[in-house]
Amino acid sequence: MAKRFEDKAWQNKMKVRLDYNNMMTEFVGAEGIAPADITAIAGKIDAAKKAMVDKRANGGMDWRDLPHNQADVTADIRAYVDEMKDSIDAFVVLGIGGSALGPMAVQQAINHPHYNELPREKRDGFPKLYIADNVDPEKLTYMFDVVDITKSLFNVISKSGSTSETMSQFMIIKELLEQKLGKEEAKKHIVCTTDCKNGNLIKIAKEEGYKTFIIPSGVGGRFSELTPVGLLPAAFCGVDIDELLAGAAFMDELCKRDDVAQNPGFMYAILNYLGMEQGKNVSVMMPYADSLKFISDWYGQLWAESLGKKLDLDGNVVNVGPTPVKALGVTDQHSQVQLYAEGPFDKMIVFMGVDEYKETLEIPKIYGDIPSLGFLGGVTHNRLIHVEQMATEYALLKAGKMNMTITLPQVNEFTIGQVLYLFEVATGFAGELMHINAFDQPGVEEGKNATYAFFGRPGYEEKKKELDARPQKKAAYEI
C-alpha cells in the first residue's frame, strides 16, 4: 500500500512556504532589504552556490545526502523497535546538544504534548520518552523516581565517546543496570549511537556487545537529526521516520534550484546575511504553535554554533555571528514583542505559522452583553491564533521592523522534515556568504578542553598550566 508521502499531489499540498515580503524596503522602509542589495552580492551568491555543490560532491556536506541514502538504516531501526518496544516502558536518550535538541523537537512536533502522561494504549503501544541532556545532579537522580531502569532502554549518543556529560551519565546507568540485572541482562537495556570506528563508545559497544547504530563520519552533531541520532528515538515513539526523510528529500529538491528567488534555503540565508550586514544580528524564531516550540531550541544551536565564529576562512579575526532568540506565539506577545516593536533595530523576527492545526476548539457564545468579550463568541482558537500572528506581523511592519514567515500547511513528519532540512541548508549557505567555516565549533572545544584540564585528564597538562595562570579573582569585586 502506497504511503501518503509518495503521492506527488500530497507532497505539493504539504510544501512549506517562505514569505519574506516584510523583509523588503517597499514594505518596512529604510530598515529593510532592497532588491538591489541582493543584486549587489551576486558574486558572493554565485560563489556560495558553487561551494555548496562542490562540498556536497566531495564529502564536505554528507548531511545533505541523508534523505536519500538510509533505506537500510531505517529498516534496521524499524526492526529493532519492533523487537524491543513491547518489553520496555521508557526509552531514555542520554545525549547533549544536537543529540538531545533534535529528538526533543521532533517529539514535541509530532506527538501529543502530554505524551508521557497518556496510557500506553493511547501511545499506540510505544514507550515513554525521556531525554537526559544535562549533568545537573538533581535531574538524573529525580528521573529515577519516575523511570524503572529495569524496564527502560537507554540510548547513549556520542560520536566521539568522550562527551563528558553523556559518558558520565552512561557510566552511572551502566553500573546501576548491572547491579540490578547482572551484566548479561543489562546489555539488553543499552543501545549506542556513535561513530563506526573512532572514539571510545564504539570500542565499548563492541566489547560489551551493545546494539549499535552509526552516525555517518561526515555528519556533525547539530546536523545529525536525520541520522539514527534522531531517527531512533523518533521511531520508538511511533514517528514515521520514512515520511520525515521524505520531507527532507522534498526540500532538498527545492534547495537545489539555481534561482535563489525560488530556493527557500538560499533565500533565507541571503536575507539573514544582508540583515547581519546592516547590524541586525539578533535572529528571533517565533512559532505560533506549541508543537513547534522546541524547533526554536534546535534552530538556536544550529544557527549559533555554526555561524558564531572568531576567524574567517583566511584566518582573519572577524568575530561574526547571529544571536538566536526563541519566542512563542502568542505567549510572548505579552512579554518580548514590546521590545521587538519599539526597541532597537537589531533584530530579524521569523514567524512560523500553521495553516491547519490538529484540533479545532470553539469559544462558546456567551457574555454577548460585554463588548470586550462578546466578539470572541463562536470564534475558534484556530482563528484567534492565526489573527494574533497576523496582528503581530502588522505591528512589526508598522514599526519598520524586518520579519518573515515560514508556514507549514500542517505539522506532520513530512513538513517537519522539510523545516529541519531547510534550516540546515540555510546554515551552510550563510556560512559560505560569511566566508566562515559553518561546520566546526572551536569555541565549544575550548570549554571542553578546559573541563578536561580541570579534572587532570591525561594529555591536557599544558591546558592545566594555562588555567592555573589565569588572573585570580579579587574579593573587592564580590558582594
For each residue, the residues with C-beta under 8 A, 3 or more apart:
1:
2: 6 7
3: 6 240 242 243
4: 7 10 243 414
5: 10 11 240 242 243 246 247 413 414
6: 2 3 246
7: 2 4 10 11
8: 11 12
9: 12 13
10: 4 5 7 13 14
11: 5 7 8 14 15 246 250 414
12: 8 9 15
13: 9 10 409
14: 10 11 247 409 410 412 414 415 418
15: 11 12 250 254 409 418
16: 251 264 406 407 408 409 415 418 419 422
17: 406 407
18: 264 267 268 404 405 406 422
19: 22 404 405 406 407
20: 23 24 267 271 404
21: 24 27 404
22: 19 27 28 32 393 396 397 402 403 404 405
23: 20 27 28 32 33 271 275 348 402 403 404
24: 20 21 27 28 32 33 34 35
25: 28 29 30 32 33 34
26: 32
27: 21 22 23 24 32 397
28: 22 23 24 25 31 32 397 400 401 402
29: 25 32 400
30: 25 400
31: 28 278 345 400 401 402
32: 22 23 24 25 26 27 28 29 400 402
33: 23 24 25 37 38 271 274 275 278 402
34: 24 25 37 38
35: 24 38 39
36: 39 40
37: 33 34 40 41 274
38: 33 34 35 41 42 45 260 270 274
39: 35 36 42
40: 36 37
41: 37 38 44 45 270 273 274 433
42: 38 39 45 46
43: 46 47
44: 41 47 48 433
45: 38 41 42 48 49 260 266 270 433
46: 42 43 49 50
47: 43 44 50 51 432
48: 44 45 51 52 266 269 429 432 433
49: 45 46 52 53 258 260 266
50: 46 47 53 54
51: 47 48 54 55 432
52: 48 49 55 56 61 425 428 429 432
53: 49 50 56 57
54: 50 51 57 58 60
55: 51 52 58 59 60 61 428
56: 52 53 60 61 64 65
57: 53 54
58: 54 55
59: 55 62 218
60: 54 55 56 218 439
61: 52 55 56 64 218 428
62: 59 65 66 216 217 218 219
63: 66 216 218 219 220 223 224 226 424
64: 56 61 252 424 425 428
65: 56 62 68 69
66: 62 63 69 70 216 219 226 227 245 248
67: 70 226 245 246 248 249 252 417 421
68: 65 249 252
69: 65 66
70: 66 67 73 74 226 227 231 245
71: 74 75
72: 75 76
73: 70 76 77 213 214 227 228 231
74: 70 71 77 78 231 235 241 242 245
75: 71 72 78 79
76: 72 73 79 80 213
77: 73 74 80 81 213 228 231 232 235 241
78: 74 75 81 82 235 241
79: 75 76 82 83
80: 76 77 83 84 191 211 232
81: 77 78 84 85 232 235 236
82: 78 79 85
83: 79 80
84: 80 81 87 88 153 236
85: 81 82 88 125 126 127 236
86: 125
87: 84 151
88: 84 85 91 127 151 152 153 189
89: 127 128 147 148 151 152
90: 127 128 129 130 147 148 151 152 153
91: 88 127 128 129 130 152 153 155 233 236 237
92: 129 130 131 132 143 147 152 153 154 155
93: 99 100 103 129 130 131 132 133 155 157 233
94: 132 154 155 156 157 166 169 170 173
95: 99 100 103 131 132 133 155 156 157 158 166 229
96: 99 100 133 134 163 165 166
97: 100 101 221 222 301 305
98: 101 102 220 221 222 223 224 225 229 298 301 302
99: 93 95 96 102 103 133 157 158 166 193 221 224 229
100: 93 95 96 97 103 104 131 133
101: 97 98 104 105 133 294 297 298 301
102: 98 99 105 106 224 225 229 230 298 420
103: 93 95 99 100 106 107 129 131 225 229 230 233 234
104: 100 101 107 108 131 133 294 297 298
105: 101 102 108 109 225 294 295 297 298
106: 102 103 109 110 225 230 233 234 239 244 416
107: 103 104 110 111 115 129 233 234 237 239 294
108: 104 105 111 113 290 291 292 293 294
109: 105 106 291 292 294 295 411 416
110: 106 107 234 237 239 291 411 412 413 416
111: 107 108 115 237 238 239
112: 115 118 122 123
113: 108 290 291
114: 117 118
115: 107 111 112 118 123 128 129 237
116: 128 129 130
117: 114
118: 112 114 115 122 123
119: 122 123
120: 123 125 126
121: 124 125
122: 112 118 119
123: 112 115 118 119 120 126 127 128 237 238
124: 121 238
125: 85 86 120 121
126: 85 120 123 236 237 238
127: 85 88 89 90 91 123 152 153 236 237
128: 89 90 91 115 116 123 147
129: 90 91 92 93 103 107 115 116 233 236 237
130: 90 91 92 93 116 143 146 147
131: 92 93 95 100 103 104 233
132: 92 93 94 95 139 140 143 169
133: 93 95 96 99 100 101 104
134: 96 139 165
135: 140 164 165 168 169
136: 139 140
137: 140 141
138: 141 142
139: 132 134 136 142 143
140: 132 135 136 137 143 144 169 172
141: 137 138 144 145
142: 138 139 145 146
143: 92 130 132 139 140 146 147
144: 140 141 147 149
145: 141 142
146: 130 142 143
147: 89 90 92 128 130 143 144 152
148: 89 90 151 152
149: 144 152 154 173 176 177 180 189
150: 177 180 181 189
151: 87 88 89 90 148
152: 88 89 90 91 92 127 147 148 149 189
153: 84 88 90 91 92 127 189 190 191 236
154: 92 94 149 170 173 177 189 190 191
155: 91 92 93 94 95 191 192 193 232 233
156: 94 95 166 167 169 170 190 191 192 193 194 201
157: 93 94 95 99 166 192 193 194 229
158: 95 99 161 162 163 166 167 193 194 199 201
159: 194 195 199 201 215 221 224
160: 163 195 198 199 200 201
161: 158 167 194 195 199 200 201 202 203 204
162: 158 167 199 200
163: 96 158 160 166 167
164: 135 167 168 448 451 452
165: 96 134 135 168 169
166: 94 95 96 99 156 157 158 163 169 170
167: 156 158 161 162 163 164 170 171 200 201
168: 135 164 165 171 172
169: 94 132 135 140 156 165 166 172 173
170: 94 154 156 166 167 173 174 190
171: 167 168 174 175
172: 140 168 169 175 176
173: 94 149 154 169 170 176 177 190
174: 170 171 177 178 186 190
175: 171 172 178 179
176: 149 172 173 179 180
177: 149 150 154 173 174 180 181 186 189 190
178: 174 175 181 182 183 186
179: 175 176
180: 149 150 176 177 186
181: 150 177 178 185 186 189
182: 178 185 186
183: 178 186 187
184: 187
185: 181 182 188 189
186: 174 177 178 180 181 182 183 189 190
187: 183 184 190 208 209 210
188: 185
189: 88 149 150 152 153 154 177 181 185 186
190: 153 154 156 170 173 174 177 186 187 208 210 211
191: 80 153 154 155 156 210 211 212 213 232
192: 155 156 157 201 202 204 205 210 211 212 213
193: 99 155 156 157 158 212 213 214 215 227 228 229 232
194: 156 157 158 159 161 199 201 202 205 212 214 215
195: 159 160 161 198 199 201 202 214 215 217
196: 202 214 217
197: 202
198: 160 195 202 217
199: 158 159 160 161 162 194 195 202 203
200: 160 161 162 167 203 204
201: 156 158 159 160 161 167 192 194 195 204 205
202: 161 192 194 195 196 197 198 199 205 206 212
203: 161 199 200 206 207
204: 161 192 200 201 207 208 210
205: 192 194 201 202 208 209 210 212
206: 202 203 209 212
207: 203 204
208: 187 190 204 205
209: 187 205 206
210: 187 190 191 192 204 205
211: 80 190 191 192
212: 191 192 193 194 202 205 206
213: 73 76 77 191 192 193 228 232
214: 73 193 194 195 196 228
215: 159 193 194 195 219 224 227 228 229
216: 62 63 66 219 227
217: 62 195 196 198
218: 59 60 61 62 63
219: 62 63 66 215 216 223 224 227
220: 63 98 223 224 439
221: 97 98 99 159 224 229
222: 97 98 301 302 305 306
223: 63 98 219 220 302 424 439
224: 63 98 99 102 159 215 219 220 221 227 229 230
225: 98 102 103 105 106 229 230 298 420
226: 63 66 67 70 230 231 244 245 248 417 420 421
227: 66 70 73 193 215 216 219 224 230 231
228: 73 77 193 213 214 215 231 232
229: 95 98 99 102 103 157 193 215 221 224 225 232
230: 102 103 106 224 225 226 227 233 234
231: 70 73 74 77 226 227 228 234 235 241 244 245
232: 77 80 81 155 191 193 213 228 229 235 236
233: 91 93 103 106 107 129 131 155 230 236 237
234: 103 106 107 110 230 231 237 239 241 244
235: 74 77 78 81 231 232 238 239 241
236: 81 84 85 91 126 127 129 153 232 233
237: 91 107 110 111 115 123 126 127 129 233 234
238: 111 123 124 126 235
239: 106 107 110 111 234 235 244 413
240: 3 5 243 244 413
241: 74 77 78 231 234 235 244 245 413
242: 3 5 74 245 246
243: 3 4 5 240 246 247 412 413 414 417
244: 106 226 231 234 239 240 241 247 248 413 414 416 417
245: 66 67 70 74 226 231 241 242 248 249 417
246: 5 6 11 67 242 243 249 250 413 414 417
247: 5 14 243 244 250 251 413 414 415 416 417 418 421
248: 66 67 226 244 245 251 252 417 418 420 421
249: 67 68 245 246 252 253 417
250: 11 15 246 247 253 254 414 417 418
251: 16 247 248 254 255 264 265 417 418 419 421 422 425
252: 64 67 68 248 249 255 256 421 425
253: 249 250 256
254: 15 250 251 257 262 263 264 265
255: 251 252 263 264 265 266 421 422 425
256: 252 253 263
257: 254 260 262 263 266
258: 49 263
259: 262 263
260: 38 45 49 257 263 266 267 270
261: 267
262: 254 257 259
263: 254 255 256 257 258 259 260 266 267
264: 16 18 251 254 255 267 268 422 426
265: 251 254 255 268 269 421 422 423 424 425 426 429
266: 45 48 49 255 257 260 263 269 270 425 426 429
267: 18 20 260 261 263 264 270 271
268: 18 264 265 271 272 404 422 423 426
269: 48 265 266 272 273 425 426 427 428 429 430 433
270: 38 41 45 260 266 267 273 274 429 433
271: 20 23 33 267 268 274 275 348 404
272: 268 269 275 276 283 322 348 426 430
273: 41 269 270 276 277 430 433 434
274: 33 37 38 41 270 271 277 278
275: 23 33 271 272 278 280 348 402
276: 272 273 279 280 281 320 322 434
277: 273 274
278: 31 33 274 275
279: 276 345 346
280: 275 276 345 346 347 348 402
281: 276 321 322 323 346
282: 322 323 325 346 347 348
283: 272 303 322 323 324 325 347 348 350
284: 324 325 326 327 336 340 347 348 349 350
285: 295 296 299 300 324 325 326 327 350 352
286: 296 326 327 328 329 332 349 350 351 352
287: 292 293 295 296 328 329 351 352 353
288: 292 329 330 351 352 353 354 385 386 388 389
289: 292 293 352 353 354 357 385 411
290: 108 113 293 328
291: 108 109 110 113 354 358 411
292: 108 109 287 288 289 295 296 352 354 408 411
293: 108 287 289 290 296 297 326 328
294: 101 104 105 107 108 109 297 298
295: 105 109 285 287 292 298 299 352 416 419
296: 285 286 287 292 293 299 300 324 326 327 328
297: 101 104 105 293 294 300 301 326
298: 98 101 102 104 105 225 294 295 301 302 420
299: 285 295 296 302 303 324 326 423
300: 285 296 297 303 304 324 325 326
301: 97 98 101 222 297 298 304 305
302: 98 222 223 298 299 305 306 423 424 427
303: 283 299 300 306 307 322 324 423 427
304: 300 301 307 308 321 322 323 324
305: 97 222 301 302 308 441 444
306: 222 302 303 427 430 431 438 439
307: 303 304 320 321 322 427 430 431 434 436 438
308: 304 305 320 321 322 443
309: 312 318 319 320 321 434 436 437 442
310: 317 318 319 442 443
311: 315 316 317 318 436
312: 309 315 316 318 320 434 435 436
313: 435 436 437
314: 435
315: 311 312
316: 311 312
317: 310 311
318: 309 310 311 312 436
319: 309 310
320: 276 307 308 309 312 434 436
321: 281 304 307 308 309
322: 272 276 281 282 283 303 304 307 308
323: 281 282 283 304
324: 283 284 285 296 299 300 303 304
325: 282 283 284 285 300 336 347
326: 284 285 286 293 296 297 299 300
327: 284 285 286 296 331 332 336 337
328: 286 287 290 293 296 331 332
329: 286 287 288 332 333 351 385 388 389 392
330: 288 333 334 385 388 389 392
331: 327 328 334 335
332: 286 327 328 329 335 336 337
333: 329 330 336 337 388 392
334: 330 331 337
335: 331 332 338
336: 284 325 327 332 333 339 340
337: 327 332 333 334 340 341 392 395
338: 335 341 342 343
339: 336 342 343
340: 284 336 337 343 347 349 396 401
341: 337 338 395 396 399 401
342: 338 339 399
343: 338 339 340 346 347
344: 347
345: 31 279 280 400 401
346: 279 280 281 282 343
347: 280 282 283 284 325 340 343 344 401 402
348: 23 271 272 275 280 282 283 284 402 403 404
349: 284 286 340 396 401 402 403 404
350: 283 284 285 286 403 404 405 406
351: 286 287 288 329 389 392 393 403 404 405 406
352: 285 286 287 288 289 292 295 405 406 407 408 419
353: 287 288 289 386 389 405 406 407 408
354: 288 289 291 292 357 407 408 409 410 411
355: 407 408 409 410
356: 409 410
357: 289 354 360 382 385 411
358: 291 410 411
359:
360: 357 380 381 382
361: 380 381 382
362: 378 379 380 381
363: 376 377 378 379 380 381 384
364: 377
365: 368 377 378
366: 377
367: 370 373 374 377
368: 365 374 377
369: 374
370: 367 373 374
371: 374 375
372: 375
373: 367 370 376 377
374: 367 368 369 370 371 377
375: 371 372 379
376: 363 373 379 384
377: 363 364 365 366 367 368 373 374
378: 362 363 365
379: 362 363 375 376 383 384
380: 360 361 362 363 383 384
381: 360 361 362 363 384 385
382: 357 360 361 385 386
383: 379 380 386 387
384: 363 376 379 380 381 387 388
385: 288 289 329 330 357 381 382 388 389
386: 288 353 382 383 389 390
387: 383 384 390 391
388: 288 329 330 333 384 385 391 392
389: 288 329 330 351 353 385 386 392 393
390: 386 387 393 394
391: 387 388 394 395
392: 329 330 333 337 351 388 389 395 396
393: 22 351 389 390 396 397 403 405
394: 390 391 397 398
395: 337 341 391 392 398 399
396: 22 340 341 349 392 393 399 401 402 403
397: 22 27 28 393 394 400 401 403
398: 394 395
399: 341 342 395 396
400: 28 29 30 31 32 345 397
401: 28 31 340 341 345 347 349 396 397
402: 22 23 28 31 32 33 275 280 347 348 349 396
403: 22 23 348 349 350 351 393 396 397
404: 18 19 20 21 22 23 268 271 348 349 350 351
405: 18 19 22 350 351 352 353 393
406: 16 17 18 19 350 351 352 353 419 422
407: 16 17 19 352 353 354 355
408: 16 292 352 353 354 355 411 415 416 418 419
409: 13 14 15 16 354 355 356 415
410: 14 354 355 356 358 415
411: 109 110 289 291 292 354 357 358 408 415 416
412: 14 110 243 415 416
413: 5 110 239 240 241 243 244 246 247 416 417
414: 4 5 11 14 243 244 246 247 250 417 418
415: 14 16 247 408 409 410 411 412 418 419
416: 106 109 110 244 247 295 408 411 412 413 419 420
417: 67 226 243 244 245 246 247 248 249 250 251 413 414 420 421
418: 14 15 16 247 248 250 251 408 414 415 421 422
419: 16 251 295 352 406 408 415 416 422 423
420: 102 225 226 248 298 416 417 423 424
421: 67 226 247 248 251 252 255 265 417 418 424 425
422: 16 18 251 255 264 265 268 406 418 419 425 426
423: 265 268 299 302 303 419 420 426 427
424: 63 64 223 265 302 420 421 427 428
425: 52 64 251 252 255 265 266 269 421 422 428 429
426: 264 265 266 268 269 272 422 423 429 430
427: 269 302 303 306 307 423 424 430 431 438
428: 52 55 61 64 269 424 425 431 432 438 439
429: 48 52 265 266 269 270 425 426 432 433
430: 269 272 273 306 307 426 427 433 434 438
431: 306 307 427 428 434 436 437 438 439
432: 47 48 51 52 428 429 435 438
433: 41 44 45 48 269 270 273 429 430
434: 273 276 307 309 312 320 430 431 438
435: 312 313 314 432
436: 307 309 311 312 313 318 320 431
437: 309 313 431 440
438: 306 307 427 428 430 431 432 434
439: 60 220 223 306 428 431
440: 437
441: 305 444 445
442: 309 310 445 446
443: 308 310 446 447
444: 305 441 447 448
445: 441 442 448 449
446: 442 443 449 450
447: 443 444 450 451
448: 164 444 445 451 452
449: 445 446 452 453 460 463
450: 446 447 453 454 463 467
451: 164 447 448 454 455
452: 164 448 449 455 457 459 460 463
453: 449 450 456 457 460 461 463 464 466 467
454: 450 451 464 467
455: 451 452
456: 453 460 464
457: 452 453 460
458: 461
459: 452
460: 449 452 453 456 457 463 464
461: 453 458 464 465
462: 465 466
463: 449 450 452 453 460 466 467
464: 453 454 456 460 461 467 468
465: 461 462 468 469
466: 453 462 463 469 470
467: 450 453 454 463 464 470
468: 464 465
469: 465 466
470: 466 467
471:
472:
473: 477 478
474: 477 478
475: 478
476:
477: 473 474
478: 473 474 475
479:
